[in-house]
Amino acid sequence: MLKLENVSFSYGKKRVIKDLSAEINANEFIGIIGPNGSGKSTLLKLISGLLQPREGRIFINGKNIKHIPVDIYAKTVSYLPSGLEIYFPYTVEEFVSMGRFPHTGRYGKLKKSDRHIIETTLEDFEIKSYSKRNMMELSDGEKQRVFLAQAIVQTPCFLLMDEPTSHLDIGYSYKILDEVKKLNHGELTVISVLHDLNLASEYCTRLFLIDGGEITSSGIPEEVITYGNIEKAYKTRVLVYNNPYSGKPHVFGIPSRLLNN
């Protein structure tokens, strides 16, 4: 469904993405991992259409995304950035409802089917209890769940998420990704930047390890999350053991003070 063909991008003279190619199939849950500054968020913005490749092309269902009309693309791809600011006193329900704009138009009325999608999502993400509260009154963790709910009610084919669990505690991190995984088992293809390597290992069907703007390793978590790959990319010493419950590889950092003893 999604193909990146020799994609490159630069900020000024700094080349951030370097001749990157990849294919993503329907219903995959792709995790993009890698050290800070490696190009993960830039890659997600390129797929979202917010940035245009300096070289190369990106295709969805065989069509170059630069030739897909904006209104059609908005029904196909939903993008949740790593940081959003709220400048107007919307209620939670109002903010989530805005995710239906690609289907109703900015001034279109919400139909019964739209309201059903909104209500179901509010319940699934456990935010219905404060749906009438002002967005500006919420904690960062509460806002993050609302932001993701808005992306979900857009009912896209592709959900792009940049650090979706960055403001969530461990309990809500698992709850949120559990809900996304359920949708992924349906008709949703997920591509997410994840800093938490253990979450990436547990939820993603395939991982792209990006370092220096290039995919240095890709495959199932067991193939990508190895101590050799992680130590090389992150420039730190780690241990990798399988989670005794899921069997997925988990990463444990080693403080430098212990290495020096």
N, C-alpha and C positions, 0 to 999 in steps of 0.2 A: 504493500500500500504506500509506503514512504521510501523514497530513494534519494540519497545524497550522492552527487556525482562530482568528484574532484572539487569540492567546495573550499574556498579560501576567503579569508576576511582580514582586514587590517584596520586598526584605529590609527589614522595618520600613517606614519612609517613603521609602526609596530604591527607585525603580522601575528594575529592571534589564533586563527584557524588556518591550518596548512594542508591543502590538497587532500581534504578528508572525504572519504567515500564510505557509505554504509547503506544497508537495506534493513527495513523494519517491516515485519509482517503484521497482518491484522491480529488483534487480541494479544499482542505481546505486552509485557510490562518491562520496559527498558529502563535500567538505572544508569545514569551518567555519573561516574565518580572520578575523582582526581584531586590533586592539590589545588590550593588557592591560586588563581591567576592562570590556570591551565587552559581556559577557554570554554568551560562547561556552560556558563550562563549565556555567553555569546552564541554558542551553538544552538541553544534553545530559542534565542531571539531570532536567529536566522530561520529556523523551522516555523516559528510563529508568524514570520513575515514582517516583524518590526525592523529587522535589518535585511539588507540585500547583499548577497554574495558579491565580492569583488571579482571572483572567478568561480566557475562551476555552476551547477544547476541543482535545484531541489524539485522533486516530482511527488505528487500525491495522485495515486490511481492513474499514473501515466501522464499527468498534466503538470507542466511547469507551474509552480505556485505563483510566479509573477504574472501569469496570464489568467489566473482565476479571479473573478470579480470579488471585491471585498465582502459584499453581503453573503455570497456563497461560501467564501472561506470562513467567515465568522460562524456559520452553521456547522462547519466541518472541524475546526480547530479551536479549542479553548485554552487560553494561556494564563497561568497563575504565576506572576512574578514573585521574586523573593521579598519585595517590600512594597507595600501600598500605603498611601496616605489618605485619610478621610478629611475632607474640607467642609462637608455639609452635614447637618444633623439628621441624616437618614435613620429610620428605624432599621433593625436587622431584617425584617421582612421586606421592607422597601428595597434595601440594598441587594438582597438575594434575588428579588423579582427582576432586577435590571438584567440579570443573565438571560432573560427571555427576549430581550430587545432584537436579537438577530432574527427571531421568528415572528415577532409582532410589529416591529418597526418602533422607532422612538416614541411615537405618539399613538401606537396601536393599543387596543384594549386587550387585557388578559382574558383568554377564554377559559372555560371550565377545565379543559385539558392542561392549560398552562398552570392554573392554580393547583391542580392535583400534583403536578411535578414539583412545584414549589413546596407544598405541604409535606409531601413524602420526603423531600430532601431535608427540610427543617427537622423532621423527626429522626431521619437516619443519622444526621450529624449532631444530634442532641442539642439543638439550639432553639427548638420550638418554645421552650419555657421562657426564653427572654427575647422572643421575636418582636416584641413591641418596644424594646429598649433602644435608646439612642446609641448608634455605633460609637460615638466618641466617649461613651462611658465604659466601654468594654476593656478588658485586659488584653494584652497582646495575644495570649493564647486563645481567648474567645474570638477575637477578630480573625485570627488565622482560620478558624473553623468556618466562620462566615464567608471569608474570601473563597475558600475551597467550595463551599456550598453554592456560591454564585457561579463558579466555573462549571459545576456539575449540572445545574439547571439549564445551562446552555445546550445540554444534550448533544455534545459533539461526538465525532468519530474518534478524534484524537484529543487527549488531555495532556497538556504540557505543564509540568509543575517544577518550579525552581525552589528547592529547599522547603517543601510543604510542612515539615515538622519542626522548623527552626525555633518556633516559640511555644512548642507543646511539651508537656512533661511526658514521661515514658508511657504512662497509661493512655493518654489521649493520642500519642504518636501511633500506638498500635491500633487503637480504635479507628482513627482516621484512615490509616492504610488498610485496615480490614474492610472498611466500606468501599474504598477505591478498588481493592482487589475483587470484591463482589461484582462491581460494575465491569471490571476487566474480564471477568469470566463470562460476561454477557457480550456486548458488542463494542466495548470501549478499548482502544489501544492507548496505553499510558507510556509517556516518556518523562522521566523525572530526574532532576539533579538531586542527589542525596549526599550529604556530608557524613551521615551516620552509616558507616560501612556495614554494620551488623543489620540495620534495617534493610539496606540495599540487598544484602545476601538473603534475608528471609522472604522478601516480597517480590523481587524481580526475577523474571524468567531468563533475562539475559542482561549482561553488564557491558558498558563501554568504559574502559579506563583511559582517560585522556590526560596526557602530559605534554606540555609544550605545544598545544594546539593540534596534536595528533592522537589518534586512537592507537595506544601502545599494546593493548590487550582487549579482546572481546570474547564473549562466550558465556556459558552458564556460570553462576557464582563460584562453583568449585574450581573452575578453570581460571578465573580472573583473580579471586581473592586468595592469593598464595603469599607466603611471607616474602618471597623473592620479588614479586610484582609490587607489593605494597611498600616494602623497604626502598626499592629503587625509585618509585614515583614520589613518595612522601618524605624521603631522606630521613627516615627514623627507624629505630629498631622495634620490631613487633613480634608477637607470638600469634599464631593462627591455630585455633582448635575448633573442632566441630561442636556445635550446640548439641548436647546429649539428647535433647527432646526432638529437634527438627532434623539434625544431621547436617545443617548448613554451616559453612565456615564462619567463625567469628574472630574478630581481630582484637588483640589486647596490646595496648601500648606499654613500653618499658621506660619508666622515667630514667633520665640520664644519670641521676645520682646513684641509681642501683647498678648501672653499668660501670661506673667509675670506682665502685668499691671492690 
